[in-house]
Amino acid sequence: MKKIGFIGFGNMAEAIIKGLIRSGNFENSEIGAYDTDTVKLNSGASSLGITAFESNETLVENCECVILAVKPIALQKVIEPLRETFCKANPLVVSIAAGQSVEKLKALLDYDARIVRVMPNINAMAQKAVSGFCASENVTENQKVFAKKVLDSFGKSIEVEENKFSAYSAVAGCSPAYVYLFADALARVGVKYGLTKKESLEIVTDSIVTTVKNNCVKSDVAVDRIVLNALDAAYKKDKGMLK
């Protein structure tokens, strides 16, 4: 019996698995995954020293915690054939699919599943994610501690009330991209005036980090409006208000 199994072996799943192992919180032998791209799965599993399952059914039957690491659009197609298997095995189900509430996930699984909904951000690739999570009422305290141990393996985690989850997703999900775009734009100006890209990025990065830590700059109405418009769209998308 494995502790954790990943349905889906994309970039985010691979980043999380690397964090689980590098943190020392989990052994390679405790982790498994399945993906329809068996070439990528077998290559990645061999490199990481984890188990490559032969099917999603086998994975669910043999894992205490199943992490749904597939795109939201594929979730129904993946889950429907597994409903009986999930119900019988009754693992802790952790979903990182954006915009999928605990209620939606329970409806898809079609039983009173124990669910932890998670929104990591792209900083998981650097083992520095900030992950928001919420849990269904039937998740035990021990299971919640276990889920937090998983999330803290590749960054830090914050428990968020589900009615605030879309707000969290918009801010945490979008902020890395906007900060990088801003930093890259500043760095390119430095290059224009003679700095190397490496020098310029280092200067900009250090300046941004120090400014944020010391709260040096007051807000600007025009910038506030730009940020609000961008994150408002992300919030509505997570809420299902945009199609």
Salt bridges, closest charged atoms under 4 A:
GLU30 OE2 - LYS3 NZ 3.43
ASP112 OD1 - LYS106 NZ 2.67
ASP152 OD2 - LYS148 NZ 3.55
GLU159 OE2 - LYS144 NZ 3.11
GLU162 OE2 - ARG117 NH1 3.02
ASP184 OD2 - ARG188 NE 3.02
ASP184 OD1 - LYS197 NZ 3.08
ASP232 OD2 - LYS236 NZ 3.29
ASP238 OD2 - ARG117 NH2 3.31
